[in-house]
Amino acid sequence: MKTTLTGLTAAAVLMSTAAFAQTELKLVEVITSPERTETLQGMVDEFEAANEGVTVEIVSLPWGQAFEKFATMVAGGDEPDLVEMPDRWLALYAGAGKLANLEDRIAGWEHGSTLTQKTLDMGRYAGGTAYTIPYGFYLRAMFYNKKLLAEAGVDGPPATMEEFMEASRMVSELEGKYGYCLRGGPGGLNGWIMMAAVMNGTNEFFTEDGQSRLNEPGSVEGIQFLIDMYQNGYAPRDSVSWGFNEIVAGFYSGTCAFLDQDPDALIAVAERMAPEDFAVAPMPVGPSGQAFPTIGYAGWSVFESSENKDAAWDLAAFLSSPENNKIWAQRVGVIPIHEGADQDPYFQTEQFSGWFDTLNGEAYVPTIMPTYLEQFGFFADSIALESSQEALLGDRSAQDVADEWAAFLTDEYAKWQAAQ
């Protein structure tokens, strides 16, 4: 799959001065879609053209099975040179000694000084060392369908959780329509965590004595909120298994009025909906007057086992240059990593207002998942997925699920503390 990127300067194309004779790199992509792969392939083509003798193989894993498939690859000795590293996997692979330390490489990089502080902090989130260079940030906000809300008699986006439930009920009374595009399938943990935090009035995951707060009464109330949304019929019945593609399609098709998602969903939505028919607002606040939208990231990590670490880093640096990162941010839907990038006209639109209102509003406190826990990726992609689906289907109570989650995370936190 080939593509030609416009706007690349000669300096960006030729930023890597080293030539690697007959060097073969393997890059594993895990947050995969046709558009992302096409964009990535186009940048890789530019990198290969600027580095004679270097070839890059892109291995694309489907996101729904990426955690298991990548773990199987690594366990079998099929380790890549460079991997697209989600935040929730970082501690697991860094803790196992699988990832190369990038501190010196970032410090010596010509564009290292323009990385935002948040980019540097998140790159060091696993143990205080940069084992990844983030390529952008995912921050939750609420998409809403203006036409559906007007048809249901709802006056604007919900500002509170109570209004969110009521607006969803009103929209769901329309024939074949629902209030909320619930993500009950892979990748749905963020929704559960946000609801638990907003109803509990805090996004702190642990108490001072190391106990998880996910089974506190407020957190259980937030988990029950999503269960009620589904069981009351305010979300489509098959949304119990919906992942990213399904919830986004549910929104742009007009099936659901509300969708909480990151900027990456805007690409597909904007292609299929007129700009006057939808907008993005901050997440509704809870009883405390605050909301706690999750903020996440992914980045590029070099594997310690790579025999071509220099070339692998050069590829990561090429993909992360200011020009390429701006293109990547616009194509895949993330908040860019270099200072001043948010002043680009592309990000100064009404469609981005919900995310920037969230970043700038005192009522909105971004929540960073505890991805420093080595087993958090397993928790998110396996334990939480199965148990939350059981709760939606009425097979388990909110309290039961909350107790299971809290016990697991409390144990993982104790292991993490002991290792410090």
GUKE-89681 format. One record per residue (C-alpha): residue number from 1; residue in one letter; x, y, z. Coordinates in nm, 3 decimals, decimal comma. Layout:
N
+-----+---+---------+---------+---------+
!   k ! r !      xx !      yy !      zz !
+-----+---+---------+---------+---------+
! NUM ! a !       X !       Y !       Z !
...
+-----+---+---------+---------+---------+
REM end
This chain:
420
+-----+---+---------+---------+---------+
!   k ! r !      xx !      yy !      zz !
+-----+---+---------+---------+---------+
!   1 ! m !   0,000 !   0,000 !   0,000 !
!   2 ! k !   0,166 !   0,317 !  -0,115 !
!   3 ! t !   0,080 !   0,681 !  -0,076 !
!   4 ! t !   0,245 !   1,015 !  -0,149 !
!   5 ! l !   0,252 !   1,268 !   0,133 !
!   6 ! t !   0,244 !   1,637 !   0,057 !
!   7 ! g !   0,399 !   1,908 !   0,265 !
!   8 ! l !   0,715 !   1,720 !   0,361 !
!   9 ! t !   1,014 !   1,946 !   0,348 !
!  10 ! a !   1,342 !   1,829 !   0,206 !
!  11 ! a !   1,493 !   1,865 !   0,550 !
!  12 ! a !   1,232 !   1,635 !   0,702 !
!  13 ! v !   1,281 !   1,377 !   0,431 !
!  14 ! l !   1,660 !   1,383 !   0,471 !
!  15 ! m !   1,668 !   1,417 !   0,849 !
!  16 ! s !   1,838 !   1,079 !   0,887 !
!  17 ! t !   2,195 !   1,113 !   0,760 !
!  18 ! a !   2,311 !   0,762 !   0,836 !
!  19 ! a !   2,301 !   0,499 !   0,566 !
!  20 ! f !   2,251 !   0,138 !   0,663 !
!  21 ! a !   2,362 !  -0,113 !   0,404 !
!  22 ! q !   2,107 !  -0,391 !   0,351 !
!  23 ! t !   1,930 !  -0,323 !   0,680 !
!  24 ! e !   1,590 !  -0,483 !   0,730 !
!  25 ! l !   1,360 !  -0,342 !   0,997 !
!  26 ! k !   1,036 !  -0,489 !   1,125 !
!  27 ! l !   0,776 !  -0,238 !   1,247 !
!  28 ! v !   0,466 !  -0,375 !   1,421 !
!  29 ! e !   0,150 !  -0,164 !   1,404 !
!  30 ! v !  -0,116 !  -0,254 !   1,662 !
!  31 ! i !  -0,382 !   0,022 !   1,646 !
!  32 ! t !  -0,463 !  -0,071 !   1,292 !
!  33 ! s !  -0,700 !   0,067 !   1,031 !
!  34 ! p !  -0,666 !   0,100 !   0,652 !
!  35 ! e !  -0,622 !   0,479 !   0,676 !
!  36 ! r !  -0,356 !   0,456 !   0,947 !
!  37 ! t !  -0,164 !   0,186 !   0,762 !
!  38 ! e !  -0,171 !   0,389 !   0,441 !
!  39 ! t !  -0,037 !   0,696 !   0,620 !
!  40 ! l !   0,231 !   0,493 !   0,796 !
!  41 ! q !   0,334 !   0,319 !   0,474 !
!  42 ! g !   0,369 !   0,654 !   0,298 !
!  43 ! m !   0,605 !   0,783 !   0,567 !
!  44 ! v !   0,802 !   0,458 !   0,562 !
!  45 ! d !   0,839 !   0,493 !   0,184 !
!  46 ! e !   0,989 !   0,840 !   0,238 !
!  47 ! f !   1,224 !   0,703 !   0,504 !
!  48 ! e !   1,344 !   0,421 !   0,279 !
!  49 ! a !   1,404 !   0,667 !  -0,006 !
!  50 ! a !   1,621 !   0,880 !   0,223 !
!  51 ! n !   1,815 !   0,582 !   0,363 !
!  52 ! e !   1,962 !   0,370 !   0,088 !
!  53 ! g !   1,982 !   0,002 !   0,176 !
!  54 ! v !   1,713 !   0,016 !   0,446 !
!  55 ! t !   1,387 !  -0,172 !   0,399 !
!  56 ! v !   1,100 !  -0,170 !   0,647 !
!  57 ! e !   0,843 !  -0,445 !   0,683 !
!  58 ! i !   0,517 !  -0,328 !   0,842 !
!  59 ! v !   0,328 !  -0,598 !   1,032 !
!  60 ! s !  -0,029 !  -0,482 !   1,105 !
!  61 ! l !  -0,216 !  -0,653 !   1,389 !
!  62 ! p !  -0,593 !  -0,608 !   1,433 !
!  63 ! w !  -0,649 !  -0,404 !   1,750 !
!  64 ! g !  -0,912 !  -0,640 !   1,892 !
!  65 ! q !  -0,657 !  -0,924 !   1,913 !
!  66 ! a !  -0,336 !  -0,719 !   1,917 !
!  67 ! f !  -0,245 !  -0,775 !   2,282 !
!  68 ! e !  -0,259 !  -1,153 !   2,255 !
!  69 ! k !  -0,106 !  -1,170 !   1,906 !
!  70 ! f !   0,186 !  -0,945 !   1,994 !
!  71 ! a !   0,250 !  -1,129 !   2,321 !
!  72 ! t !   0,259 !  -1,454 !   2,123 !
!  73 ! m !   0,507 !  -1,304 !   1,877 !
!  74 ! v !   0,739 !  -1,190 !   2,156 !
!  75 ! a !   0,710 !  -1,519 !   2,347 !
!  76 ! g !   0,806 !  -1,702 !   2,029 !
!  77 ! g !   1,114 !  -1,488 !   1,975 !
!  78 ! d !   0,965 !  -1,297 !   1,683 !
!  79 ! e !   1,048 !  -0,953 !   1,826 !
!  80 ! p !   1,030 !  -0,639 !   1,610 !
!  81 ! d !   1,280 !  -0,360 !   1,581 !
!  82 ! l !   1,014 !  -0,094 !   1,633 !
!  83 ! v !   0,662 !  -0,126 !   1,771 !
!  84 ! e !   0,364 !   0,102 !   1,804 !
!  85 ! m !   0,341 !   0,091 !   2,184 !
!  86 ! p !   0,008 !   0,166 !   2,357 !
!  87 ! d !   0,038 !   0,321 !   2,702 !
!  88 ! r !  -0,130 !   0,023 !   2,867 !
!  89 ! w !   0,142 !  -0,215 !   2,744 !
!  90 ! l !   0,441 !   0,003 !   2,825 !
!  91 ! a !   0,509 !  -0,107 !   3,182 !
!  92 ! l !   0,472 !  -0,474 !   3,093 !
!  93 ! y !   0,737 !  -0,472 !   2,820 !
!  94 ! a !   0,963 !  -0,214 !   2,986 !
!  95 ! g !   0,947 !  -0,406 !   3,312 !
!  96 ! a !   1,045 !  -0,725 !   3,132 !
!  97 ! g !   1,355 !  -0,553 !   2,991 !
!  98 ! k !   1,226 !  -0,573 !   2,635 !
!  99 ! l !   1,246 !  -0,203 !   2,544 !
! 100 ! a !   1,549 !   0,015 !   2,473 !
! 101 ! n !   1,619 !   0,323 !   2,685 !
! 102 ! l !   1,561 !   0,626 !   2,460 !
! 103 ! e !   1,674 !   0,902 !   2,700 !
! 104 ! d !   2,010 !   0,975 !   2,535 !
! 105 ! r !   1,866 !   0,947 !   2,186 !
! 106 ! i !   1,588 !   1,196 !   2,260 !
! 107 ! a !   1,837 !   1,433 !   2,429 !
! 108 ! g !   2,060 !   1,427 !   2,122 !
! 109 ! w !   1,778 !   1,454 !   1,870 !
! 110 ! e !   1,749 !   1,782 !   1,679 !
! 111 ! h !   1,375 !   1,801 !   1,756 !
! 112 ! g !   1,396 !   1,678 !   2,116 !
! 113 ! s !   1,386 !   2,032 !   2,254 !
! 114 ! t !   1,045 !   2,106 !   2,099 !
! 115 ! l !   0,868 !   1,807 !   2,256 !
! 116 ! t !   0,604 !   1,921 !   2,505 !
! 117 ! q !   0,658 !   1,841 !   2,870 !
! 118 ! k !   0,354 !   1,612 !   2,868 !
! 119 ! t !   0,515 !   1,415 !   2,586 !
! 120 ! l !   0,834 !   1,369 !   2,784 !
! 121 ! d !   0,644 !   1,285 !   3,104 !
! 122 ! m !   0,429 !   1,023 !   2,933 !
! 123 ! g !   0,729 !   0,870 !   2,759 !
! 124 ! r !   0,877 !   0,817 !   3,106 !
! 125 ! y !   0,556 !   0,693 !   3,268 !
! 126 ! a !   0,692 !   0,340 !   3,317 !
! 127 ! g !   0,960 !   0,368 !   3,582 !
! 128 ! g !   1,074 !   0,723 !   3,506 !
! 129 ! t !   1,274 !   0,629 !   3,194 !
! 130 ! a !   1,180 !   0,709 !   2,834 !
! 131 ! y !   1,103 !   0,371 !   2,682 !
! 132 ! t !   0,881 !   0,522 !   2,417 !
! 133 ! i !   0,840 !   0,847 !   2,227 !
! 134 ! p !   0,467 !   0,925 !   2,226 !
! 135 ! y !   0,320 !   1,025 !   1,892 !
! 136 ! g !   0,008 !   1,195 !   2,028 !
! 137 ! f !  -0,262 !   1,199 !   2,291 !
! 138 ! y !  -0,615 !   1,067 !   2,308 !
! 139 ! l !  -0,850 !   1,271 !   2,528 !
! 140 ! r !  -1,217 !   1,189 !   2,578 !
! 141 ! a !  -1,496 !   1,433 !   2,498 !
! 142 ! m !  -1,864 !   1,394 !   2,399 !
! 143 ! f !  -1,979 !   1,392 !   2,036 !
! 144 ! y !  -2,346 !   1,479 !   2,002 !
! 145 ! n !  -2,588 !   1,467 !   1,709 !
! 146 ! k !  -2,763 !   1,805 !   1,689 !
! 147 ! k !  -3,043 !   1,680 !   1,464 !
! 148 ! l !  -3,131 !   1,384 !   1,686 !
! 149 ! l !  -3,131 !   1,598 !   2,000 !
! 150 ! a !  -3,361 !   1,853 !   1,834 !
! 151 ! e !  -3,595 !   1,578 !   1,715 !
! 152 ! a !  -3,613 !   1,435 !   2,067 !
! 153 ! g !  -3,671 !   1,776 !   2,224 !
! 154 ! v !  -3,332 !   1,790 !   2,398 !
! 155 ! d !  -3,191 !   2,140 !   2,432 !
! 156 ! g !  -2,818 !   2,100 !   2,369 !
! 157 ! p !  -2,554 !   1,859 !   2,499 !
! 158 ! p !  -2,581 !   1,733 !   2,859 !
! 159 ! a !  -2,373 !   1,921 !   3,113 !
! 160 ! t !  -2,430 !   1,676 !   3,399 !
! 161 ! m !  -2,458 !   1,299 !   3,435 !
! 162 ! e !  -2,823 !   1,334 !   3,531 !
! 163 ! e !  -2,889 !   1,528 !   3,211 !
! 164 ! f !  -2,692 !   1,267 !   3,015 !
! 165 ! m !  -2,918 !   0,986 !   3,134 !
! 166 ! e !  -3,234 !   1,186 !   3,072 !
! 167 ! a !  -3,130 !   1,301 !   2,725 !
! 168 ! s !  -3,043 !   0,941 !   2,637 !
! 169 ! r !  -3,387 !   0,831 !   2,751 !
! 170 ! m !  -3,559 !   1,095 !   2,539 !
! 171 ! v !  -3,364 !   1,008 !   2,225 !
! 172 ! s !  -3,428 !   0,637 !   2,280 !
! 173 ! e !  -3,803 !   0,701 !   2,255 !
! 174 ! l !  -3,753 !   0,781 !   1,886 !
! 175 ! e !  -3,814 !   0,483 !   1,658 !
! 176 ! g !  -3,492 !   0,290 !   1,596 !
! 177 ! k !  -3,276 !   0,546 !   1,783 !
! 178 ! y !  -3,070 !   0,526 !   2,099 !
! 179 ! g !  -2,909 !   0,773 !   2,331 !
! 180 ! y !  -2,560 !   0,635 !   2,372 !
! 181 ! c !  -2,308 !   0,444 !   2,161 !
! 182 ! l !  -2,184 !   0,215 !   2,440 !
! 183 ! r !  -1,847 !   0,047 !   2,394 !
! 184 ! g !  -1,908 !  -0,287 !   2,560 !
! 185 ! g !  -1,643 !  -0,474 !   2,361 !
! 186 ! p !  -1,264 !  -0,439 !   2,325 !
! 187 ! g !  -1,120 !  -0,110 !   2,446 !
! 188 ! g !  -1,423 !  -0,025 !   2,660 !
! 189 ! l !  -1,246 !   0,012 !   2,995 !
! 190 ! n !  -1,205 !   0,390 !   2,960 !
! 191 ! g !  -1,580 !   0,438 !   2,972 !
! 192 ! w !  -1,616 !   0,235 !   3,291 !
! 193 ! i !  -1,327 !   0,418 !   3,458 !
! 194 ! m !  -1,464 !   0,761 !   3,363 !
! 195 ! m !  -1,811 !   0,679 !   3,495 !
! 196 ! a !  -1,670 !   0,540 !   3,819 !
! 197 ! a !  -1,454 !   0,848 !   3,870 !
! 198 ! v !  -1,719 !   1,106 !   3,786 !
! 199 ! m !  -1,971 !   0,956 !   4,026 !
! 200 ! n !  -1,707 !   0,903 !   4,297 !
! 201 ! g !  -1,579 !   1,258 !   4,264 !
! 202 ! t !  -1,213 !   1,164 !   4,221 !
! 203 ! n !  -0,985 !   1,005 !   3,964 !
! 204 ! e !  -0,739 !   0,876 !   4,222 !
! 205 ! f !  -0,702 !   0,503 !   4,168 !
! 206 ! f !  -0,564 !   0,418 !   4,512 !
! 207 ! t !  -0,595 !   0,536 !   4,871 !
! 208 ! e !  -0,291 !   0,634 !   5,076 !
! 209 ! d !  -0,273 !   0,281 !   5,216 !
! 210 ! g !  -0,273 !   0,129 !   4,867 !
! 211 ! q !  -0,635 !   0,018 !   4,832 !
! 212 ! s !  -0,809 !   0,052 !   4,498 !
! 213 ! r !  -1,097 !   0,302 !   4,499 !
! 214 ! l !  -1,291 !   0,120 !   4,228 !
! 215 ! n !  -1,522 !  -0,049 !   4,477 !
! 216 ! e !  -1,601 !   0,261 !   4,680 !
! 217 ! p !  -1,975 !   0,345 !   4,681 !
! 218 ! g !  -1,941 !   0,629 !   4,431 !
! 219 ! s !  -1,740 !   0,414 !   4,192 !
! 220 ! v !  -1,997 !   0,136 !   4,212 !
! 221 ! e !  -2,264 !   0,395 !   4,135 !
! 222 ! g !  -2,074 !   0,494 !   3,822 !
! 223 ! i !  -2,045 !   0,133 !   3,708 !
! 224 ! q !  -2,417 !   0,090 !   3,772 !
! 225 ! f !  -2,482 !   0,400 !   3,559 !
! 226 ! l !  -2,350 !   0,225 !   3,247 !
! 227 ! i !  -2,530 !  -0,097 !   3,333 !
! 228 ! d !  -2,856 !   0,099 !   3,365 !
! 229 ! m !  -2,792 !   0,280 !   3,038 !
! 230 ! y !  -2,767 !  -0,055 !   2,861 !
! 231 ! q !  -3,039 !  -0,247 !   3,044 !
! 232 ! n !  -3,288 !   0,042 !   3,011 !
! 233 ! g !  -3,249 !   0,027 !   2,633 !
! 234 ! y !  -3,072 !   0,361 !   2,598 !
! 235 ! a !  -2,788 !   0,187 !   2,409 !
! 236 ! p !  -2,825 !  -0,063 !   2,122 !
! 237 ! r !  -2,862 !  -0,423 !   2,235 !
! 238 ! d !  -2,561 !  -0,544 !   2,034 !
! 239 ! s !  -2,340 !  -0,267 !   2,176 !
! 240 ! v !  -2,240 !  -0,517 !   2,447 !
! 241 ! s !  -1,977 !  -0,633 !   2,196 !
! 242 ! w !  -1,908 !  -0,305 !   2,015 !
! 243 ! g !  -1,550 !  -0,188 !   1,970 !
! 244 ! f !  -1,416 !   0,136 !   1,824 !
! 245 ! n !  -1,537 !   0,090 !   1,467 !
! 246 ! e !  -1,888 !  -0,007 !   1,574 !
! 247 ! i !  -1,946 !   0,282 !   1,813 !
! 248 ! v !  -1,816 !   0,537 !   1,561 !
! 249 ! a !  -2,039 !   0,389 !   1,290 !
! 250 ! g !  -2,330 !   0,394 !   1,533 !
! 251 ! f !  -2,281 !   0,767 !   1,572 !
! 252 ! y !  -2,228 !   0,878 !   1,213 !
! 253 ! s !  -2,512 !   0,654 !   1,093 !
! 254 ! g !  -2,752 !   0,839 !   1,322 !
! 255 ! t !  -2,825 !   0,533 !   1,536 !
! 256 ! c !  -2,701 !   0,698 !   1,859 !
! 257 ! a !  -2,703 !   1,060 !   1,968 !
! 258 ! f !  -2,398 !   1,048 !   2,196 !
! 259 ! l !  -2,048 !   0,910 !   2,159 !
! 260 ! d !  -1,762 !   0,965 !   2,402 !
! 261 ! q !  -1,438 !   0,935 !   2,211 !
! 262 ! d !  -1,096 !   1,074 !   2,137 !
! 263 ! p !  -1,004 !   1,292 !   1,836 !
! 264 ! d !  -0,936 !   0,980 !   1,630 !
! 265 ! a !  -1,311 !   0,929 !   1,589 !
! 266 ! l !  -1,346 !   1,274 !   1,431 !
! 267 ! i !  -1,188 !   1,158 !   1,106 !
! 268 ! a !  -1,456 !   0,901 !   1,023 !
! 269 ! v !  -1,738 !   1,117 !   1,160 !
! 270 ! a !  -1,637 !   1,430 !   0,966 !
! 271 ! e !  -1,619 !   1,229 !   0,643 !
! 272 ! r !  -1,981 !   1,116 !   0,678 !
! 273 ! m !  -2,165 !   1,395 !   0,861 !
! 274 ! a !  -2,214 !   1,759 !   0,772 !
! 275 ! p !  -2,030 !   1,986 !   1,019 !
! 276 ! e !  -2,354 !   2,162 !   1,113 !
! 277 ! d !  -2,512 !   1,831 !   1,221 !
! 278 ! f !  -2,275 !   1,745 !   1,506 !
! 279 ! a !  -2,040 !   1,898 !   1,760 !
! 280 ! v !  -1,809 !   1,795 !   2,045 !
! 281 ! a !  -1,850 !   1,905 !   2,408 !
! 282 ! p !  -1,668 !   1,819 !   2,732 !
! 283 ! m !  -1,782 !   1,514 !   2,925 !
! 284 ! p !  -2,075 !   1,567 !   3,166 !
! 285 ! v !  -1,981 !   1,646 !   3,524 !
! 286 ! g !  -2,088 !   1,443 !   3,827 !
! 287 ! p !  -2,215 !   1,532 !   4,176 !
! 288 ! s !  -1,880 !   1,692 !   4,263 !
! 289 ! g !  -1,909 !   1,935 !   3,972 !
! 290 ! q !  -1,614 !   1,776 !   3,797 !
! 291 ! a !  -1,555 !   1,527 !   3,518 !
! 292 ! f !  -1,250 !   1,304 !   3,476 !
! 293 ! p !  -1,206 !   1,224 !   3,106 !
! 294 ! t !  -0,934 !   0,973 !   3,032 !
! 295 ! i !  -0,624 !   1,079 !   2,849 !
! 296 ! g !  -0,407 !   0,818 !   2,683 !
! 297 ! y !  -0,130 !   0,791 !   2,431 !
! 298 ! a !   0,065 !   0,557 !   2,210 !
! 299 ! g !   0,414 !   0,592 !   2,071 !
! 300 ! w !   0,713 !   0,431 !   1,907 !
! 301 ! s !   0,935 !   0,195 !   2,109 !
! 302 ! v !   1,260 !   0,030 !   2,004 !
! 303 ! f !   1,306 !  -0,331 !   2,114 !
! 304 ! e !   1,620 !  -0,404 !   2,314 !
! 305 ! s !   1,677 !  -0,721 !   2,113 !
! 306 ! s !   1,698 !  -0,533 !   1,783 !
! 307 ! e !   2,026 !  -0,577 !   1,602 !
! 308 ! n !   1,963 !  -0,245 !   1,427 !
! 309 ! k !   1,881 !  -0,009 !   1,712 !
! 310 ! d !   2,035 !   0,294 !   1,539 !
! 311 ! a !   1,826 !   0,245 !   1,227 !
! 312 ! a !   1,516 !   0,168 !   1,435 !
! 313 ! w !   1,564 !   0,492 !   1,631 !
! 314 ! d !   1,617 !   0,687 !   1,310 !
! 315 ! l !   1,283 !   0,555 !   1,187 !
! 316 ! a !   1,111 !   0,649 !   1,514 !
! 317 ! a !   1,267 !   0,996 !   1,499 !
! 318 ! f !   1,163 !   1,038 !   1,136 !
! 319 ! l !   0,802 !   0,946 !   1,215 !
! 320 ! s !   0,812 !   1,185 !   1,513 !
! 321 ! s !   0,953 !   1,493 !   1,339 !
! 322 ! p !   0,734 !   1,807 !   1,370 !
! 323 ! e !   0,618 !   1,788 !   1,007 !
! 324 ! n !   0,546 !   1,417 !   1,008 !
! 325 ! n !   0,385 !   1,429 !   1,351 !
! 326 ! k !   0,149 !   1,704 !   1,234 !
! 327 ! i !   0,045 !   1,489 !   0,939 !
! 328 ! w !   0,008 !   1,183 !   1,162 !
! 329 ! a !  -0,199 !   1,376 !   1,419 !
! 330 ! q !  -0,436 !   1,500 !   1,151 !
! 331 ! r !  -0,469 !   1,163 !   0,977 !
! 332 ! v !  -0,516 !   0,941 !   1,285 !
! 333 ! g !  -0,675 !   1,192 !   1,524 !
! 334 ! v !  -0,445 !   1,271 !   1,815 !
! 335 ! i !  -0,325 !   1,584 !   1,991 !
! 336 ! p !   0,030 !   1,648 !   1,854 !
! 337 ! i !   0,350 !   1,626 !   2,057 !
! 338 ! h !   0,552 !   1,935 !   1,959 !
! 339 ! e !   0,516 !   2,280 !   2,115 !
! 340 ! g !   0,305 !   2,520 !   1,909 !
! 341 ! a !   0,147 !   2,251 !   1,694 !
! 342 ! d !  -0,198 !   2,325 !   1,835 !
! 343 ! q !  -0,190 !   2,668 !   1,667 !
! 344 ! d !  -0,219 !   2,505 !   1,326 !
! 345 ! p !  -0,548 !   2,612 !   1,157 !
! 346 ! y !  -0,652 !   2,247 !   1,135 !
! 347 ! f !  -0,694 !   2,233 !   1,513 !
! 348 ! q !  -0,863 !   2,575 !   1,541 !
! 349 ! t !  -1,209 !   2,449 !   1,443 !
! 350 ! e !  -1,543 !   2,397 !   1,618 !
! 351 ! q !  -1,498 !   2,023 !   1,590 !
! 352 ! f !  -1,193 !   2,037 !   1,818 !
! 353 ! s !  -1,348 !   2,278 !   2,068 !
! 354 ! g !  -1,466 !   2,003 !   2,305 !
! 355 ! w !  -1,116 !   1,872 !   2,357 !
! 356 ! f !  -0,952 !   2,211 !   2,402 !
! 357 ! d !  -1,236 !   2,323 !   2,634 !
! 358 ! t !  -1,159 !   2,011 !   2,835 !
! 359 ! l !  -0,787 !   2,085 !   2,846 !
! 360 ! n !  -0,849 !   2,443 !   2,953 !
! 361 ! g !  -1,152 !   2,406 !   3,183 !
! 362 ! e !  -1,113 !   2,384 !   3,560 !
! 363 ! a !  -1,405 !   2,140 !   3,590 !
! 364 ! y !  -1,228 !   1,879 !   3,379 !
! 365 ! v !  -0,943 !   1,680 !   3,527 !
! 366 ! p !  -0,779 !   1,442 !   3,275 !
! 367 ! t !  -0,735 !   1,089 !   3,406 !
! 368 ! i !  -0,418 !   0,894 !   3,335 !
! 369 ! m !  -0,468 !   0,519 !   3,354 !
! 370 ! p !  -0,230 !   0,333 !   3,592 !
! 371 ! t !  -0,039 !   0,184 !   3,301 !
! 372 ! y !   0,273 !   0,169 !   3,519 !
! 373 ! l !   0,124 !  -0,152 !   3,663 !
! 374 ! e !   0,280 !  -0,438 !   3,469 !
! 375 ! q !  -0,043 !  -0,637 !   3,433 !
! 376 ! f !  -0,266 !  -0,341 !   3,349 !
! 377 ! g !  -0,277 !  -0,437 !   2,981 !
! 378 ! f !  -0,402 !  -0,785 !   3,076 !
! 379 ! f !  -0,655 !  -0,630 !   3,313 !
! 380 ! a !  -0,789 !  -0,390 !   3,050 !
! 381 ! d !  -0,802 !  -0,628 !   2,756 !
! 382 ! s !  -0,909 !  -0,947 !   2,930 !
! 383 ! i !  -1,037 !  -0,928 !   3,288 !
! 384 ! a !  -1,231 !  -0,602 !   3,262 !
! 385 ! l !  -1,368 !  -0,687 !   2,918 !
! 386 ! e !  -1,519 !  -1,020 !   3,023 !
! 387 ! s !  -1,658 !  -0,908 !   3,358 !
! 388 ! s !  -1,809 !  -0,582 !   3,227 !
! 389 ! q !  -1,992 !  -0,771 !   2,953 !
! 390 ! e !  -2,127 !  -1,011 !   3,214 !
! 391 ! a !  -2,253 !  -0,712 !   3,413 !
! 392 ! l !  -2,422 !  -0,554 !   3,111 !
! 393 ! l !  -2,603 !  -0,880 !   3,042 !
! 394 ! g !  -2,727 !  -0,898 !   3,401 !
! 395 ! d !  -2,513 !  -1,194 !   3,505 !
! 396 ! r !  -2,316 !  -0,999 !   3,765 !
! 397 ! s !  -2,382 !  -0,699 !   3,987 !
! 398 ! a !  -2,195 !  -0,370 !   3,977 !
! 399 ! q !  -2,064 !  -0,438 !   4,327 !
! 400 ! d !  -1,939 !  -0,783 !   4,230 !
! 401 ! v !  -1,749 !  -0,649 !   3,931 !
! 402 ! a !  -1,612 !  -0,353 !   4,128 !
! 403 ! d !  -1,484 !  -0,585 !   4,401 !
! 404 ! e !  -1,308 !  -0,807 !   4,146 !
! 405 ! w !  -1,144 !  -0,511 !   3,975 !
! 406 ! a !  -1,040 !  -0,350 !   4,303 !
! 407 ! a !  -0,886 !  -0,671 !   4,435 !
! 408 ! f !  -0,680 !  -0,722 !   4,120 !
! 409 ! l !  -0,557 !  -0,363 !   4,102 !
! 410 ! t !  -0,481 !  -0,346 !   4,475 !
! 411 ! d !  -0,263 !  -0,655 !   4,439 !
! 412 ! e !  -0,087 !  -0,514 !   4,131 !
! 413 ! y !  -0,028 !  -0,183 !   4,307 !
! 414 ! a !   0,130 !  -0,362 !   4,603 !
! 415 ! k !   0,367 !  -0,544 !   4,364 !
! 416 ! w !   0,455 !  -0,214 !   4,198 !
! 417 ! q !   0,523 !  -0,043 !   4,530 !
! 418 ! a !   0,744 !  -0,331 !   4,644 !
! 419 ! a !   0,955 !  -0,292 !   4,331 !
! 420 ! q !   1,019 !   0,079 !   4,379 !
+-----+---+---------+---------+---------+
REM end
